[in-house]
Amino acid sequence: MQMQRRNEALLYVPSDTPEALVTATRPLAGVPLIIRGIMTLAQSGIKGITLLVAPSQQKKIETFLQRYRTTPLPSLTILSYDEPYRMSPKLLNDMVESLDQRFFVINSNFLFDLHLLNSFHGLEVRGHEIMHCQEGVHPLPFFRLTRSGLNTLLSFTTEKPRSIESCLTHLLSTLSCHVVQKPKKADSFLVMKPEDRPIAEKFLTESIRRATNGIVARWINKRFSLPVSLLLSKIWVSPNTITVINMCIGLLSGVFIAHGKNYASILLGASLFQLASIADGCDGEVAKLTFRTSRFGQYIDTISDNASLLSLLVGLIFGYWQYTGSSIAFIVGGTTLLATITIILFQLYTLRKFTTSKSLAIYHKEFLPRIMIHQPRWLGTFIQLGKFVVMKDFFSLAIFLFALFGIIYWWLYIALVASLVGVLITGYLAFSQVMPQALTSQVSFRKTSPSTLTTTL
């Protein structure tokens, strides 16, 4: 008979101070801290979580989780503290019964990322041992424990009901303790009181900004988009709604640029395109801040980006034609437009061939770096430079500056050369038989051989 799989993590609401207790269920960037812990653990692949909460918090948690009813969630076992927020032998027995042989113990007010969870991979805690994460000499409320280790608390809680903090302190003093240093690339922050929430929100937004690839996006666009995304997260605006609004802005930019002899109209169109580039980050940022990423969101985000780009190109073509009165505008612009569409089709074909994703962001962020390992170094260097130039954050700013100085139509010739080179490279990669190395992400990669099963990471 197959053994029933128990929960792999214990997420506890701290009870040492009233401020810490109430902070757990107060929204932070639109999502309560304890829900953030649940969703982060879910992203790591954990299938079951035990929650230790105050009796008054259970209903709040269940109500908020209804917002994620279409999202696969871990199975949850919700246990309540004995009044006044203490642990008794009965509660301890319930915890032990719900938990797996080895499990994480995490403070619900502790913001952490997947890098911190991954730092425990390959480290096996045994018997009467406890693993404790530290940042330098500073302890973090993040532990790895066994059921037998947790059972040692029975006599400790029999004497009198104890707080969870007292129990953890007792375990650290009685069990064999192994310290795991927090990785440098891991982000974490402990929210101890309501006054820490603005700092915690800054921590969340800065984590997103630092992970952004484009230089212009990281140092300019994100400075504007993240405060807006934080506000939109708090009022629970749908990321897909933001994408649709952004697409409308992008489409409108091409309409204004098409007025080829009107400097003010061209500048307004270029400004709208730059605004669309900044707003383009908001949907993804809101999705990350509120754990609402979806495959459908990837689809419409790709459609939005491509529609804005095509609108810009069409606007440039008609604007250049009005400006010069020459058919060269349609030759240059039409060739650029056709080449751009070909590049997009090659990228989508490549994604379909090698992955189960339809997001062009995956193509640029994860597919290209892996497949280039097997290509000549000069080609990899050339593509890296090309990626920087064609990234939306860069060329939208360049278009705005070209429009500002009245030379926006130069961009058509630059785009023509870049798009033709792009067709050659993306076409070569699309029909290459080199299989990219497996990714450590949530993207499924297909094997080119039909006899090999798809591997989901």
Contacts in CASP RR format, 6 or more apart in sequence:
PFRMAT RR
TARGET T0000
AUTHOR 0000-0000-0000
METHOD contacts of the structure
MODEL  1
MQMQRRNEALLYVPSDTPEALVTATRPLAGVPLIIRGIMTLAQSGIKGIT
LLVAPSQQKKIETFLQRYRTTPLPSLTILSYDEPYRMSPKLLNDMVESLD
QRFFVINSNFLFDLHLLNSFHGLEVRGHEIMHCQEGVHPLPFFRLTRSGL
NTLLSFTTEKPRSIESCLTHLLSTLSCHVVQKPKKADSFLVMKPEDRPIA
EKFLTESIRRATNGIVARWINKRFSLPVSLLLSKIWVSPNTITVINMCIG
LLSGVFIAHGKNYASILLGASLFQLASIADGCDGEVAKLTFRTSRFGQYI
DTISDNASLLSLLVGLIFGYWQYTGSSIAFIVGGTTLLATITIILFQLYT
LRKFTTSKSLAIYHKEFLPRIMIHQPRWLGTFIQLGKFVVMKDFFSLAIF
LFALFGIIYWWLYIALVASLVGVLITGYLAFSQVMPQALTSQVSFRKTSP
STLTTTL
5 47 0 8 1.000
5 48 0 8 1.000
5 100 0 8 1.000
6 48 0 8 1.000
6 97 0 8 1.000
6 98 0 8 1.000
6 99 0 8 1.000
6 100 0 8 1.000
6 101 0 8 1.000
7 48 0 8 1.000
7 49 0 8 1.000
7 50 0 8 1.000
7 74 0 8 1.000
7 75 0 8 1.000
7 77 0 8 1.000
7 98 0 8 1.000
7 99 0 8 1.000
7 100 0 8 1.000
7 103 0 8 1.000
8 46 0 8 1.000
8 47 0 8 1.000
8 48 0 8 1.000
8 49 0 8 1.000
8 99 0 8 1.000
8 100 0 8 1.000
8 102 0 8 1.000
8 103 0 8 1.000
8 104 0 8 1.000
9 41 0 8 1.000
9 46 0 8 1.000
9 48 0 8 1.000
9 49 0 8 1.000
9 50 0 8 1.000
9 103 0 8 1.000
9 104 0 8 1.000
9 105 0 8 1.000
9 106 0 8 1.000
10 49 0 8 1.000
10 50 0 8 1.000
10 52 0 8 1.000
10 95 0 8 1.000
10 99 0 8 1.000
10 103 0 8 1.000
10 104 0 8 1.000
10 105 0 8 1.000
10 106 0 8 1.000
11 34 0 8 1.000
11 37 0 8 1.000
11 38 0 8 1.000
11 41 0 8 1.000
11 49 0 8 1.000
11 50 0 8 1.000
11 51 0 8 1.000
11 52 0 8 1.000
11 106 0 8 1.000
11 108 0 8 1.000
12 51 0 8 1.000
12 52 0 8 1.000
12 53 0 8 1.000
12 105 0 8 1.000
12 106 0 8 1.000
12 107 0 8 1.000
12 108 0 8 1.000
12 164 0 8 1.000
13 20 0 8 1.000
13 21 0 8 1.000
13 24 0 8 1.000
13 25 0 8 1.000
13 34 0 8 1.000
13 51 0 8 1.000
13 52 0 8 1.000
13 53 0 8 1.000
13 54 0 8 1.000
13 57 0 8 1.000
13 81 0 8 1.000
13 108 0 8 1.000
13 109 0 8 1.000
14 20 0 8 1.000
14 21 0 8 1.000
14 24 0 8 1.000
14 107 0 8 1.000
14 108 0 8 1.000
14 109 0 8 1.000
14 141 0 8 1.000
14 164 0 8 1.000
14 165 0 8 1.000
15 21 0 8 1.000
15 54 0 8 1.000
15 81 0 8 1.000
15 85 0 8 1.000
15 86 0 8 1.000
15 163 0 8 1.000
15 164 0 8 1.000
15 165 0 8 1.000
16 163 0 8 1.000
16 165 0 8 1.000
17 192 0 8 1.000
17 193 0 8 1.000
19 192 0 8 1.000
19 193 0 8 1.000
19 194 0 8 1.000
20 109 0 8 1.000
20 192 0 8 1.000
20 193 0 8 1.000
21 54 0 8 1.000
21 85 0 8 1.000
22 194 0 8 1.000
23 33 0 8 1.000
23 109 0 8 1.000
23 191 0 8 1.000
23 192 0 8 1.000
23 193 0 8 1.000
23 194 0 8 1.000
23 196 0 8 1.000
23 197 0 8 1.000
24 32 0 8 1.000
24 33 0 8 1.000
24 34 0 8 1.000
24 53 0 8 1.000
24 57 0 8 1.000
24 108 0 8 1.000
24 109 0 8 1.000
25 32 0 8 1.000
25 33 0 8 1.000
25 34 0 8 1.000
25 57 0 8 1.000
25 60 0 8 1.000
25 61 0 8 1.000
26 32 0 8 1.000
26 33 0 8 1.000
26 194 0 8 1.000
26 197 0 8 1.000
27 234 0 8 1.000
28 36 0 8 1.000
28 191 0 8 1.000
28 197 0 8 1.000
28 200 0 8 1.000
28 201 0 8 1.000
28 204 0 8 1.000
29 201 0 8 1.000
29 204 0 8 1.000
29 205 0 8 1.000
29 230 0 8 1.000
29 233 0 8 1.000
29 234 0 8 1.000
29 289 0 8 1.000
29 290 0 8 1.000
30 233 0 8 1.000
30 234 0 8 1.000
30 236 0 8 1.000
30 289 0 8 1.000
30 290 0 8 1.000
31 39 0 8 1.000
31 64 0 8 1.000
31 233 0 8 1.000
31 289 0 8 1.000
31 290 0 8 1.000
31 291 0 8 1.000
32 60 0 8 1.000
32 61 0 8 1.000
32 64 0 8 1.000
33 108 0 8 1.000
33 109 0 8 1.000
33 111 0 8 1.000
33 191 0 8 1.000
34 51 0 8 1.000
34 53 0 8 1.000
34 57 0 8 1.000
34 61 0 8 1.000
34 108 0 8 1.000
34 109 0 8 1.000
35 61 0 8 1.000
35 64 0 8 1.000
35 65 0 8 1.000
35 291 0 8 1.000
36 111 0 8 1.000
36 291 0 8 1.000
37 106 0 8 1.000
37 108 0 8 1.000
37 112 0 8 1.000
38 49 0 8 1.000
38 51 0 8 1.000
38 65 0 8 1.000
38 73 0 8 1.000
38 74 0 8 1.000
38 76 0 8 1.000
39 68 0 8 1.000
39 291 0 8 1.000
40 112 0 8 1.000
40 113 0 8 1.000
40 114 0 8 1.000
40 117 0 8 1.000
41 49 0 8 1.000
41 74 0 8 1.000
41 104 0 8 1.000
41 106 0 8 1.000
41 117 0 8 1.000
42 72 0 8 1.000
42 73 0 8 1.000
42 74 0 8 1.000
43 114 0 8 1.000
43 291 0 8 1.000
43 442 0 8 1.000
44 114 0 8 1.000
44 117 0 8 1.000
44 118 0 8 1.000
45 74 0 8 1.000
46 74 0 8 1.000
46 104 0 8 1.000
47 74 0 8 1.000
47 75 0 8 1.000
48 74 0 8 1.000
48 75 0 8 1.000
48 76 0 8 1.000
48 77 0 8 1.000
49 74 0 8 1.000
49 75 0 8 1.000
49 76 0 8 1.000
49 77 0 8 1.000
50 76 0 8 1.000
50 77 0 8 1.000
50 78 0 8 1.000
50 79 0 8 1.000
50 95 0 8 1.000
50 98 0 8 1.000
50 99 0 8 1.000
50 103 0 8 1.000
51 61 0 8 1.000
51 76 0 8 1.000
51 77 0 8 1.000
51 78 0 8 1.000
51 79 0 8 1.000
51 108 0 8 1.000
52 79 0 8 1.000
52 80 0 8 1.000
52 81 0 8 1.000
52 95 0 8 1.000
52 164 0 8 1.000
53 61 0 8 1.000
53 78 0 8 1.000
53 79 0 8 1.000
53 80 0 8 1.000
53 81 0 8 1.000
53 108 0 8 1.000
54 80 0 8 1.000
54 81 0 8 1.000
54 85 0 8 1.000
55 80 0 8 1.000
55 81 0 8 1.000
55 83 0 8 1.000
58 78 0 8 1.000
58 80 0 8 1.000
61 78 0 8 1.000
62 78 0 8 1.000
65 73 0 8 1.000
65 76 0 8 1.000
67 236 0 8 1.000
68 291 0 8 1.000
71 291 0 8 1.000
71 292 0 8 1.000
77 98 0 8 1.000
79 91 0 8 1.000
79 94 0 8 1.000
79 95 0 8 1.000
79 98 0 8 1.000
81 87 0 8 1.000
81 91 0 8 1.000
81 164 0 8 1.000
82 88 0 8 1.000
82 90 0 8 1.000
82 91 0 8 1.000
82 161 0 8 1.000
85 163 0 8 1.000
86 161 0 8 1.000
86 162 0 8 1.000
86 163 0 8 1.000
87 153 0 8 1.000
87 157 0 8 1.000
87 161 0 8 1.000
87 162 0 8 1.000
87 163 0 8 1.000
87 164 0 8 1.000
87 167 0 8 1.000
88 157 0 8 1.000
88 161 0 8 1.000
89 154 0 8 1.000
89 157 0 8 1.000
89 158 0 8 1.000
91 157 0 8 1.000
92 150 0 8 1.000
92 153 0 8 1.000
92 154 0 8 1.000
92 157 0 8 1.000
93 154 0 8 1.000
95 150 0 8 1.000
96 147 0 8 1.000
96 150 0 8 1.000
96 151 0 8 1.000
99 147 0 8 1.000
99 150 0 8 1.000
100 147 0 8 1.000
101 146 0 8 1.000
101 147 0 8 1.000
102 124 0 8 1.000
102 125 0 8 1.000
102 144 0 8 1.000
102 145 0 8 1.000
102 146 0 8 1.000
102 147 0 8 1.000
103 144 0 8 1.000
103 145 0 8 1.000
103 146 0 8 1.000
103 147 0 8 1.000
104 117 0 8 1.000
104 120 0 8 1.000
104 142 0 8 1.000
104 143 0 8 1.000
104 144 0 8 1.000
104 145 0 8 1.000
105 142 0 8 1.000
105 143 0 8 1.000
105 144 0 8 1.000
105 145 0 8 1.000
105 168 0 8 1.000
106 112 0 8 1.000
106 141 0 8 1.000
106 142 0 8 1.000
106 143 0 8 1.000
107 141 0 8 1.000
107 142 0 8 1.000
107 190 0 8 1.000
109 141 0 8 1.000
109 190 0 8 1.000
109 191 0 8 1.000
109 192 0 8 1.000
110 140 0 8 1.000
110 141 0 8 1.000
110 142 0 8 1.000
110 188 0 8 1.000
110 189 0 8 1.000
110 190 0 8 1.000
110 191 0 8 1.000
111 187 0 8 1.000
111 188 0 8 1.000
111 189 0 8 1.000
111 190 0 8 1.000
111 191 0 8 1.000
111 200 0 8 1.000
111 203 0 8 1.000
111 204 0 8 1.000
112 142 0 8 1.000
112 186 0 8 1.000
112 187 0 8 1.000
112 188 0 8 1.000
113 186 0 8 1.000
113 187 0 8 1.000
113 188 0 8 1.000
113 207 0 8 1.000
115 183 0 8 1.000
115 185 0 8 1.000
115 186 0 8 1.000
115 187 0 8 1.000
116 133 0 8 1.000
116 142 0 8 1.000
116 182 0 8 1.000
116 183 0 8 1.000
116 186 0 8 1.000
116 187 0 8 1.000
116 188 0 8 1.000
118 183 0 8 1.000
119 133 0 8 1.000
119 180 0 8 1.000
119 181 0 8 1.000
119 182 0 8 1.000
119 183 0 8 1.000
119 186 0 8 1.000
120 131 0 8 1.000
120 133 0 8 1.000
120 144 0 8 1.000
120 180 0 8 1.000
123 131 0 8 1.000
123 144 0 8 1.000
123 178 0 8 1.000
123 180 0 8 1.000
125 131 0 8 1.000
125 144 0 8 1.000
125 145 0 8 1.000
125 146 0 8 1.000
125 178 0 8 1.000
126 146 0 8 1.000
127 146 0 8 1.000
127 148 0 8 1.000
127 149 0 8 1.000
128 146 0 8 1.000
128 148 0 8 1.000
128 149 0 8 1.000
128 152 0 8 1.000
128 175 0 8 1.000
128 176 0 8 1.000
129 146 0 8 1.000
129 149 0 8 1.000
129 175 0 8 1.000
129 176 0 8 1.000
129 177 0 8 1.000
129 178 0 8 1.000
130 143 0 8 1.000
130 144 0 8 1.000
130 145 0 8 1.000
130 149 0 8 1.000
130 171 0 8 1.000
130 172 0 8 1.000
130 175 0 8 1.000
130 176 0 8 1.000
130 177 0 8 1.000
130 178 0 8 1.000
131 143 0 8 1.000
131 144 0 8 1.000
131 145 0 8 1.000
131 177 0 8 1.000
131 178 0 8 1.000
131 179 0 8 1.000
131 180 0 8 1.000
132 139 0 8 1.000
132 140 0 8 1.000
132 142 0 8 1.000
132 143 0 8 1.000
132 172 0 8 1.000
132 177 0 8 1.000
132 178 0 8 1.000
132 179 0 8 1.000
132 180 0 8 1.000
133 139 0 8 1.000
133 140 0 8 1.000
133 142 0 8 1.000
133 143 0 8 1.000
133 179 0 8 1.000
133 180 0 8 1.000
133 181 0 8 1.000
133 182 0 8 1.000
134 140 0 8 1.000
134 179 0 8 1.000
134 180 0 8 1.000
134 181 0 8 1.000
134 182 0 8 1.000
135 181 0 8 1.000
135 182 0 8 1.000
135 188 0 8 1.000
136 181 0 8 1.000
136 182 0 8 1.000
140 182 0 8 1.000
140 188 0 8 1.000
140 190 0 8 1.000
141 168 0 8 1.000
141 190 0 8 1.000
142 188 0 8 1.000
143 168 0 8 1.000
143 171 0 8 1.000
144 180 0 8 1.000
145 171 0 8 1.000
149 171 0 8 1.000
149 175 0 8 1.000
150 171 0 8 1.000
152 171 0 8 1.000
152 174 0 8 1.000
152 175 0 8 1.000
153 162 0 8 1.000
153 167 0 8 1.000
153 170 0 8 1.000
153 171 0 8 1.000
156 162 0 8 1.000
156 167 0 8 1.000
156 170 0 8 1.000
157 167 0 8 1.000
162 170 0 8 1.000
182 188 0 8 1.000
187 203 0 8 1.000
187 207 0 8 1.000
189 199 0 8 1.000
189 200 0 8 1.000
189 203 0 8 1.000
191 197 0 8 1.000
191 200 0 8 1.000
201 230 0 8 1.000
204 230 0 8 1.000
204 289 0 8 1.000
205 226 0 8 1.000
205 227 0 8 1.000
205 229 0 8 1.000
205 230 0 8 1.000
205 285 0 8 1.000
205 289 0 8 1.000
208 222 0 8 1.000
208 226 0 8 1.000
208 285 0 8 1.000
208 288 0 8 1.000
208 289 0 8 1.000
209 218 0 8 1.000
209 222 0 8 1.000
209 223 0 8 1.000
209 226 0 8 1.000
210 218 0 8 1.000
212 218 0 8 1.000
212 222 0 8 1.000
213 365 0 8 1.000
213 391 0 8 1.000
214 388 0 8 1.000
214 391 0 8 1.000
214 393 0 8 1.000
214 394 0 8 1.000
215 388 0 8 1.000
215 393 0 8 1.000
215 394 0 8 1.000
216 391 0 8 1.000
216 393 0 8 1.000
216 394 0 8 1.000
216 397 0 8 1.000
217 281 0 8 1.000
217 391 0 8 1.000
217 393 0 8 1.000
220 393 0 8 1.000
220 397 0 8 1.000
221 277 0 8 1.000
221 278 0 8 1.000
221 281 0 8 1.000
221 393 0 8 1.000
222 281 0 8 1.000
224 278 0 8 1.000
225 278 0 8 1.000
225 279 0 8 1.000
225 281 0 8 1.000
225 282 0 8 1.000
225 285 0 8 1.000
226 285 0 8 1.000
228 279 0 8 1.000
228 282 0 8 1.000
229 281 0 8 1.000
229 282 0 8 1.000
229 284 0 8 1.000
229 285 0 8 1.000
229 286 0 8 1.000
229 289 0 8 1.000
230 289 0 8 1.000
232 242 0 8 1.000
232 282 0 8 1.000
232 286 0 8 1.000
233 285 0 8 1.000
233 286 0 8 1.000
233 289 0 8 1.000
233 290 0 8 1.000
236 290 0 8 1.000
237 286 0 8 1.000
238 292 0 8 1.000
239 283 0 8 1.000
239 284 0 8 1.000
239 286 0 8 1.000
239 287 0 8 1.000
239 290 0 8 1.000
239 292 0 8 1.000
239 293 0 8 1.000
239 297 0 8 1.000
240 283 0 8 1.000
240 296 0 8 1.000
240 297 0 8 1.000
240 300 0 8 1.000
242 279 0 8 1.000
242 282 0 8 1.000
242 283 0 8 1.000
242 286 0 8 1.000
243 283 0 8 1.000
243 297 0 8 1.000
243 300 0 8 1.000
243 301 0 8 1.000
243 304 0 8 1.000
244 300 0 8 1.000
244 304 0 8 1.000
245 279 0 8 1.000
246 276 0 8 1.000
246 279 0 8 1.000
246 280 0 8 1.000
246 282 0 8 1.000
246 283 0 8 1.000
246 304 0 8 1.000
246 308 0 8 1.000
247 300 0 8 1.000
247 303 0 8 1.000
247 304 0 8 1.000
247 307 0 8 1.000
247 308 0 8 1.000
249 272 0 8 1.000
249 275 0 8 1.000
249 276 0 8 1.000
249 279 0 8 1.000
249 308 0 8 1.000
250 272 0 8 1.000
250 273 0 8 1.000
250 276 0 8 1.000
250 307 0 8 1.000
250 308 0 8 1.000
250 311 0 8 1.000
250 312 0 8 1.000
251 307 0 8 1.000
251 308 0 8 1.000
251 311 0 8 1.000
252 269 0 8 1.000
252 272 0 8 1.000
252 311 0 8 1.000
253 269 0 8 1.000
253 270 0 8 1.000
253 271 0 8 1.000
253 272 0 8 1.000
253 273 0 8 1.000
253 276 0 8 1.000
253 308 0 8 1.000
253 311 0 8 1.000
253 312 0 8 1.000
254 269 0 8 1.000
254 272 0 8 1.000
254 273 0 8 1.000
254 311 0 8 1.000
254 312 0 8 1.000
254 314 0 8 1.000
254 315 0 8 1.000
254 316 0 8 1.000
255 269 0 8 1.000
255 311 0 8 1.000
255 315 0 8 1.000
256 265 0 8 1.000
256 266 0 8 1.000
256 268 0 8 1.000
256 269 0 8 1.000
256 272 0 8 1.000
257 265 0 8 1.000
257 266 0 8 1.000
257 269 0 8 1.000
257 270 0 8 1.000
257 273 0 8 1.000
257 312 0 8 1.000
257 315 0 8 1.000
257 316 0 8 1.000
257 319 0 8 1.000
257 403 0 8 1.000
257 408 0 8 1.000
258 314 0 8 1.000
258 315 0 8 1.000
258 318 0 8 1.000
258 319 0 8 1.000
258 322 0 8 1.000
259 265 0 8 1.000
259 266 0 8 1.000
259 319 0 8 1.000
259 322 0 8 1.000
260 266 0 8 1.000
260 318 0 8 1.000
260 319 0 8 1.000
260 320 0 8 1.000
260 322 0 8 1.000
260 323 0 8 1.000
261 322 0 8 1.000
261 323 0 8 1.000
263 406 0 8 1.000
266 319 0 8 1.000
266 403 0 8 1.000
266 406 0 8 1.000
266 408 0 8 1.000
267 403 0 8 1.000
267 404 0 8 1.000
269 403 0 8 1.000
270 399 0 8 1.000
270 400 0 8 1.000
270 402 0 8 1.000
270 403 0 8 1.000
270 404 0 8 1.000
270 408 0 8 1.000
271 400 0 8 1.000
271 403 0 8 1.000
273 308 0 8 1.000
273 312 0 8 1.000
273 396 0 8 1.000
273 399 0 8 1.000
273 400 0 8 1.000
274 396 0 8 1.000
274 397 0 8 1.000
274 399 0 8 1.000
274 400 0 8 1.000
276 308 0 8 1.000
276 396 0 8 1.000
277 392 0 8 1.000
277 393 0 8 1.000
277 396 0 8 1.000
277 397 0 8 1.000
280 304 0 8 1.000
280 305 0 8 1.000
280 308 0 8 1.000
280 392 0 8 1.000
283 297 0 8 1.000
283 301 0 8 1.000
284 293 0 8 1.000
284 301 0 8 1.000
286 292 0 8 1.000
287 293 0 8 1.000
287 294 0 8 1.000
287 297 0 8 1.000
295 358 0 8 1.000
298 357 0 8 1.000
298 358 0 8 1.000
298 359 0 8 1.000
298 361 0 8 1.000
298 362 0 8 1.000
299 358 0 8 1.000
299 359 0 8 1.000
301 359 0 8 1.000
301 361 0 8 1.000
302 358 0 8 1.000
302 359 0 8 1.000
302 360 0 8 1.000
302 361 0 8 1.000
305 360 0 8 1.000
305 392 0 8 1.000
306 344 0 8 1.000
306 360 0 8 1.000
309 340 0 8 1.000
309 392 0 8 1.000
310 337 0 8 1.000
310 340 0 8 1.000
310 341 0 8 1.000
312 399 0 8 1.000
313 333 0 8 1.000
313 336 0 8 1.000
313 337 0 8 1.000
313 340 0 8 1.000
313 415 0 8 1.000
314 337 0 8 1.000
316 333 0 8 1.000
316 408 0 8 1.000
316 409 0 8 1.000
316 411 0 8 1.000
316 412 0 8 1.000
317 329 0 8 1.000
317 330 0 8 1.000
317 332 0 8 1.000
317 333 0 8 1.000
317 334 0 8 1.000
317 337 0 8 1.000
317 412 0 8 1.000
318 329 0 8 1.000
319 329 0 8 1.000
319 409 0 8 1.000
320 329 0 8 1.000
320 332 0 8 1.000
320 333 0 8 1.000
320 409 0 8 1.000
320 412 0 8 1.000
321 327 0 8 1.000
321 329 0 8 1.000
321 330 0 8 1.000
323 329 0 8 1.000
323 409 0 8 1.000
329 412 0 8 1.000
332 412 0 8 1.000
332 413 0 8 1.000
332 416 0 8 1.000
333 412 0 8 1.000
333 415 0 8 1.000
333 416 0 8 1.000
335 416 0 8 1.000
335 419 0 8 1.000
335 420 0 8 1.000
336 412 0 8 1.000
336 415 0 8 1.000
336 416 0 8 1.000
336 419 0 8 1.000
339 416 0 8 1.000
339 419 0 8 1.000
339 420 0 8 1.000
339 422 0 8 1.000
339 423 0 8 1.000
340 415 0 8 1.000
340 419 0 8 1.000
342 423 0 8 1.000
342 426 0 8 1.000
343 419 0 8 1.000
343 422 0 8 1.000
343 423 0 8 1.000
343 426 0 8 1.000
344 360 0 8 1.000
346 423 0 8 1.000
346 426 0 8 1.000
346 427 0 8 1.000
346 429 0 8 1.000
346 430 0 8 1.000
347 360 0 8 1.000
347 363 0 8 1.000
347 426 0 8 1.000
347 430 0 8 1.000
348 358 0 8 1.000
348 360 0 8 1.000
349 430 0 8 1.000
350 363 0 8 1.000
350 367 0 8 1.000
350 426 0 8 1.000
350 429 0 8 1.000
350 430 0 8 1.000
351 357 0 8 1.000
351 358 0 8 1.000
351 359 0 8 1.000
351 360 0 8 1.000
351 362 0 8 1.000
351 363 0 8 1.000
351 367 0 8 1.000
352 358 0 8 1.000
353 430 0 8 1.000
353 446 0 8 1.000
353 448 0 8 1.000
354 367 0 8 1.000
354 435 0 8 1.000
354 436 0 8 1.000
354 445 0 8 1.000
354 446 0 8 1.000
354 448 0 8 1.000
355 362 0 8 1.000
355 367 0 8 1.000
355 443 0 8 1.000
355 444 0 8 1.000
355 445 0 8 1.000
355 446 0 8 1.000
356 443 0 8 1.000
356 444 0 8 1.000
356 445 0 8 1.000
356 446 0 8 1.000
356 454 0 8 1.000
357 443 0 8 1.000
357 444 0 8 1.000
362 443 0 8 1.000
364 387 0 8 1.000
364 391 0 8 1.000
366 439 0 8 1.000
366 441 0 8 1.000
366 443 0 8 1.000
367 436 0 8 1.000
368 383 0 8 1.000
368 387 0 8 1.000
368 429 0 8 1.000
370 436 0 8 1.000
370 437 0 8 1.000
370 439 0 8 1.000
371 429 0 8 1.000
371 432 0 8 1.000
371 434 0 8 1.000
371 436 0 8 1.000
372 379 0 8 1.000
372 380 0 8 1.000
372 383 0 8 1.000
373 436 0 8 1.000
373 437 0 8 1.000
374 434 0 8 1.000
375 434 0 8 1.000
379 425 0 8 1.000
382 425 0 8 1.000
383 425 0 8 1.000
386 418 0 8 1.000
388 394 0 8 1.000
389 395 0 8 1.000
389 418 0 8 1.000
390 418 0 8 1.000
395 411 0 8 1.000
398 411 0 8 1.000
399 408 0 8 1.000
399 411 0 8 1.000
402 408 0 8 1.000
402 410 0 8 1.000
402 411 0 8 1.000
433 448 0 8 1.000
435 445 0 8 1.000
435 447 0 8 1.000
435 448 0 8 1.000
436 445 0 8 1.000
438 445 0 8 1.000
438 455 0 8 1.000
438 457 0 8 1.000
439 445 0 8 1.000
439 457 0 8 1.000
440 457 0 8 1.000
441 457 0 8 1.000
442 457 0 8 1.000
443 457 0 8 1.000
444 454 0 8 1.000
444 455 0 8 1.000
444 456 0 8 1.000
444 457 0 8 1.000
445 454 0 8 1.000
445 455 0 8 1.000
445 457 0 8 1.000
446 454 0 8 1.000
447 453 0 8 1.000
447 454 0 8 1.000
447 455 0 8 1.000
END
